[in-house]
């Protein structure tokens, strides 16, 4: 990407910056997104604008969220002439994505800093009713965790909670040499599409989240040992499921069903 701004910028470790430089990967990402002219796209962490420019040539209604103030003049020098281009110089972890929704749901993309990817995805789940889809570049291991199925070694709290709200697809891998500076790990693109409503709704979403968190705090424990913290022995014995298995063997639906059962039974009675 030719930056006409005249500004020089070095990647900053505190922001987890690794700028995408491979033109073939940029093209593949944009082809995966399939932007339409009337889409409402928000790019998180545009960096020096490697993907931004290509997106703006296809869809002018593009807003970007960038925490690094020194990147703002680089972006403005390239894209300020687009009337519907806007920069929010804010932290995506606290940004209110609901405030920028207008007549169309958001399409959110980004090459996310690896150190904030998980908390940022949980933050975005709070706005899932306003989001059409999300395409993120993440550490490959995080993408594997997001897309993992029950029984997979990567399956855990992140898998269950994101898959409760969304359909998740591992798109393709990206090698370290596609970035400057090169990260020490492999990356991958993930597609996340929020459901209109969960396929298996939890009676109490907070209780469901707490159960999933509890189950994976010590993932090598059997389900029975985990459930001893919330149910009596008699209640556990009465469950219509095998409690000798480990939590990573439970599907999202099984976690929801178990959470709904616990919710109906109430708290563990005093012994």
C-alpha positions as CSV (number, residue, x, y, z in Angstrom):
1,X,0.0,0.0,0.0
2,X,1.4,3.4,-1.0
3,X,0.9,5.8,1.9
4,X,0.8,9.4,0.5
5,X,0.6,11.0,4.0
6,X,4.3,11.5,4.5
7,X,3.9,10.2,8.1
8,X,6.2,7.4,9.3
9,X,4.9,5.0,11.9
10,X,6.5,2.1,13.7
11,X,4.4,-0.8,15.0
12,X,3.8,-0.5,18.7
13,X,4.1,-3.5,20.9
14,X,1.7,-2.0,23.6
15,X,-1.0,-2.0,20.9
16,X,-0.1,-5.5,19.7
17,X,0.4,-4.0,16.2
18,X,1.3,-6.3,13.3
19,X,0.4,-4.7,10.0
20,X,-0.9,-6.9,7.1
21,X,1.2,-6.3,4.0
22,X,0.5,-9.3,1.7
23,X,-1.7,-8.1,-1.2
24,X,-2.9,-11.6,-2.1
25,X,-4.2,-12.1,1.5
26,X,-5.8,-8.7,1.5
27,X,-7.6,-9.6,-1.7
28,X,-8.7,-13.0,-0.3
29,X,-10.1,-11.4,2.8
30,X,-12.1,-8.8,0.8
31,X,-13.4,-11.5,-1.5
32,X,-14.5,-13.5,1.6
33,X,-16.3,-10.5,3.0
34,X,-18.1,-9.8,-0.3
35,X,-18.8,-6.1,0.5
36,X,-21.8,-4.5,-1.2
37,X,-22.0,-0.8,-2.0
38,X,-24.7,-0.1,0.6
39,X,-23.2,-2.2,3.4
40,X,-22.5,-0.5,6.8
41,X,-19.0,-1.7,7.6
42,X,-16.9,-1.0,10.7
43,X,-13.2,-1.9,10.7
44,X,-11.5,-2.3,14.0
45,X,-7.8,-1.5,14.0
46,X,-7.3,-0.4,10.4
47,X,-3.6,0.3,11.0
48,X,-2.2,2.0,8.0
49,X,-5.2,1.2,5.8
50,X,-4.1,-1.9,4.0
51,X,-7.7,-3.3,3.8
52,X,-9.4,0.0,4.3
53,X,-8.6,1.3,0.8
54,X,-9.9,-1.8,-0.9
55,X,-13.1,-1.7,1.1
56,X,-13.7,2.0,0.4
57,X,-13.4,1.3,-3.4
58,X,-16.4,-1.1,-3.0
59,X,-18.4,0.4,-0.1
60,X,-18.1,4.0,0.9
61,X,-20.0,3.7,4.1
62,X,-17.0,2.7,6.2
63,X,-16.2,3.7,9.7
64,X,-13.0,2.7,11.5
65,X,-12.1,2.4,15.2
66,X,-8.4,3.1,15.9
67,X,-6.9,3.5,19.3
68,X,-3.5,4.7,18.1
69,X,-3.7,8.5,17.6
70,X,-0.5,8.5,15.5
71,X,-2.2,6.4,12.8
72,X,-5.1,8.9,12.4
73,X,-3.2,11.4,10.1
74,X,-2.0,8.4,8.0
75,X,-5.6,7.3,7.5
76,X,-7.0,10.8,6.9
77,X,-4.3,11.6,4.3
78,X,-5.4,8.6,2.3
79,X,-9.2,8.4,2.8
80,X,-10.5,11.8,4.0
81,X,-11.8,12.6,0.5
82,X,-14.4,9.8,0.9
83,X,-17.5,11.6,2.3
84,X,-18.8,8.6,4.2
85,X,-15.5,7.6,5.8
86,X,-15.2,8.3,9.5
87,X,-12.5,7.6,12.2
88,X,-13.4,7.0,15.8
89,X,-10.2,7.5,17.8
90,X,-11.3,5.1,20.6
91,X,-10.6,1.8,22.3
92,X,-12.7,-0.9,20.7
93,X,-13.0,-2.7,24.1
94,X,-15.2,0.2,25.3
95,X,-16.6,1.5,22.1
96,X,-20.4,1.6,21.9
97,X,-21.1,-0.2,18.6
98,X,-24.9,0.2,19.2
99,X,-24.6,4.0,18.8
100,X,-23.4,3.9,15.2
101,X,-26.2,1.6,14.0
102,X,-28.6,3.3,11.6
103,X,-30.8,1.7,9.0
104,X,-28.7,-1.4,8.4
105,X,-27.0,-3.9,10.7
106,X,-23.2,-3.7,11.1
107,X,-20.6,-5.7,9.3
108,X,-17.5,-5.7,11.5
109,X,-14.1,-6.7,10.4
110,X,-10.6,-6.3,11.8
111,X,-7.0,-7.5,12.2
112,X,-7.3,-7.7,16.0
113,X,-4.4,-7.4,18.4
114,X,-4.0,-10.9,19.8
115,X,-3.8,-9.6,23.4
116,X,-7.4,-8.2,23.3
117,X,-9.1,-10.6,20.9
118,X,-11.0,-12.7,23.4
119,X,-12.3,-9.8,25.6
120,X,-13.2,-7.8,22.5
121,X,-15.3,-10.7,21.1
122,X,-17.2,-11.0,24.4
123,X,-17.7,-7.2,24.2
124,X,-19.1,-7.5,20.7
125,X,-21.5,-10.2,21.7
126,X,-23.3,-7.6,23.8
127,X,-24.2,-5.9,20.5
128,X,-25.0,-9.1,18.5
129,X,-28.6,-8.1,17.7
130,X,-27.1,-5.1,15.7
131,X,-24.5,-7.2,13.8
132,X,-24.9,-8.9,10.5
133,X,-21.5,-10.7,10.6
134,X,-17.9,-10.4,11.7
135,X,-14.6,-11.3,9.9
136,X,-11.5,-11.2,12.1
137,X,-7.8,-11.9,11.7
138,X,-6.8,-13.6,15.0
139,X,-4.1,-15.8,16.4
140,X,-4.7,-19.2,14.8
141,X,-5.1,-20.9,18.2
142,X,-7.9,-18.5,19.1
143,X,-9.8,-19.2,15.8
144,X,-9.4,-22.9,16.5
145,X,-10.9,-22.4,20.0
146,X,-13.8,-20.3,18.5
147,X,-14.7,-23.0,16.0
148,X,-13.9,-26.1,18.0
149,X,-16.5,-28.9,18.4
150,X,-17.1,-30.9,21.6
151,X,-14.3,-33.4,22.2
152,X,-11.7,-31.2,20.4
153,X,-8.8,-30.2,22.6
154,X,-9.4,-26.5,21.7
155,X,-13.1,-26.7,22.9
156,X,-13.7,-24.5,26.0
157,X,-15.6,-21.6,27.4
158,X,-14.9,-19.3,24.4
159,X,-16.2,-22.0,22.0
160,X,-19.4,-22.6,24.0
161,X,-20.3,-18.9,24.7
162,X,-19.6,-17.7,21.1
163,X,-21.3,-20.7,19.5
164,X,-24.4,-20.1,21.7
165,X,-24.9,-16.7,20.0
166,X,-23.3,-17.3,16.6
167,X,-22.3,-19.5,13.8
168,X,-18.5,-19.8,13.6
169,X,-16.5,-20.8,10.6
170,X,-12.7,-21.2,10.3
171,X,-12.0,-19.5,6.9
172,X,-8.3,-19.8,6.2
173,X,-4.8,-19.5,7.7
174,X,-2.4,-16.6,7.3
175,X,1.4,-17.1,7.7
176,X,3.6,-14.8,9.8
177,X,5.5,-13.5,6.7
178,X,2.3,-11.7,5.6
179,X,2.8,-9.1,8.3
180,X,5.2,-6.4,9.3
181,X,6.6,-6.9,11.9
182,X,6.2,-10.7,11.7
183,X,4.2,-12.1,14.6
184,X,5.7,-15.1,16.4
185,X,2.5,-17.2,15.8
186,X,0.3,-18.2,12.9
187,X,-2.9,-16.3,12.2
188,X,-6.2,-17.2,10.7
189,X,-9.4,-15.6,9.5
190,X,-12.7,-16.4,11.2
191,X,-16.3,-15.7,10.1
192,X,-18.8,-15.1,12.9
193,X,-22.5,-14.7,12.1
194,X,-24.8,-14.0,15.0
195,X,-28.1,-15.9,15.1
196,X,-31.4,-14.0,15.1
197,X,-32.0,-15.9,18.3
198,X,-30.1,-18.8,19.9
199,X,-31.1,-22.2,18.6
200,X,-31.4,-23.5,22.2
201,X,-32.3,-20.6,24.4
202,X,-31.1,-20.6,28.0
203,X,-33.8,-19.8,30.7
204,X,-31.3,-17.7,32.4
205,X,-28.3,-16.5,30.3
206,X,-26.3,-15.3,33.3
207,X,-26.7,-18.7,35.0
208,X,-25.7,-20.5,31.8
209,X,-22.6,-18.3,31.4
210,X,-21.7,-19.0,35.1
211,X,-22.1,-22.8,34.6
212,X,-19.9,-22.8,31.5
213,X,-17.2,-20.7,33.3
214,X,-17.3,-23.0,36.3
215,X,-17.1,-26.1,34.1
216,X,-13.9,-25.0,32.3
217,X,-12.1,-23.5,35.3
218,X,-10.7,-27.0,36.0
219,X,-11.4,-28.7,32.7
220,X,-9.9,-32.0,33.7
221,X,-12.5,-32.5,36.4
222,X,-15.5,-34.7,35.6
223,X,-18.8,-33.1,35.3
224,X,-19.9,-34.7,38.5
225,X,-17.1,-33.0,40.5
226,X,-18.0,-29.6,38.9
227,X,-21.7,-30.0,39.6
228,X,-21.1,-30.7,43.3
229,X,-20.6,-27.0,43.7
230,X,-24.2,-26.2,42.6
231,X,-26.3,-29.4,43.2
232,X,-26.7,-32.0,45.9
233,X,-25.6,-35.6,45.4
234,X,-29.2,-36.7,45.0
235,X,-29.9,-34.0,42.4
236,X,-26.8,-35.0,40.4
237,X,-27.8,-38.7,40.5
238,X,-31.2,-37.8,39.2
239,X,-29.9,-36.0,36.1
240,X,-30.6,-37.7,32.8
241,X,-27.0,-37.6,31.6
242,X,-23.6,-39.2,32.1
243,X,-21.9,-37.1,34.8
244,X,-18.6,-39.1,34.6
245,X,-17.6,-37.2,31.4
246,X,-15.5,-34.1,31.2
247,X,-17.0,-30.7,30.4
248,X,-15.3,-30.5,26.9
249,X,-17.5,-33.4,25.8
250,X,-20.7,-31.5,26.3
251,X,-22.3,-29.7,23.3
252,X,-23.6,-26.2,23.5
253,X,-27.2,-27.6,23.6
254,X,-26.2,-30.0,26.4
255,X,-24.8,-27.1,28.5
256,X,-28.0,-25.1,27.9
257,X,-30.2,-28.1,28.9
258,X,-28.1,-28.7,32.0
259,X,-28.2,-25.0,32.9
260,X,-32.0,-24.9,32.5
261,X,-32.3,-28.0,34.7
262,X,-30.1,-26.4,37.5
263,X,-32.1,-23.2,37.1
264,X,-35.3,-25.1,37.8
265,X,-33.9,-27.1,40.7
266,X,-32.5,-24.0,42.4
267,X,-29.5,-23.7,44.6
268,X,-27.9,-26.6,46.3
269,X,-29.8,-27.3,49.6
270,X,-28.0,-27.2,52.9
271,X,-26.5,-30.5,53.9
